[in-house]
Amino acid sequence: MRESPSWRRYLVYMVGGGLSALVTIGLRELFAALLPADDRFYFVLSIVLAYAVGIAMNFFFQKQITFRSNNASRSAFVRFVAVALVGLVLVAALSYVLRYPVGFERWFAPYGDTLAFAAAALATSLATYALNAWLVFGMEGERGLAAQD
């Protein structure tokens, strides 16, 4: 039985997203160490800074490898950034909720901040995959991957 192009693309998307997430989580830790405090404000700021680097890295991976898109247009990047910003808001909000009101800070000390961020990023990736496939790469990505089979 032959795998569908969509299934393979989804798996590749998850690998690329996973690599980007690991780099982003590492950068979040680095920025947290470099910022003057680890309070609520700097926690969210460290996420925003790490996420910005992750967005650029992930766009390159998804464009070149996952969707094999020849679309180098600014509009594709702008749409990708828009989807990533939606993801950023979701990740930052969910991270905050998990760390403070839900209690990851207490339950998983001293790793509550990292686990809150990682859990939020993983949950949010489901929505951003669907939005990127539909809004950013569309049918062009589908034809590009299908042609590789």
Secondary structure, DSSP 8 states (H G I E B T S, - for coil): ----HHHHHHHHHHHHHHHHHHHHHHHHHHHHHHSS--SHHHHHHHHHHHHHHHHHHHHHHIIIIIS------HHHHHHHHHHHHHHHHHHHHHHHHHHTTS-HHHHTTTSHHHHHHHHHHHHHHHHHHHHIIIIIIHHHHHHHHHTT-
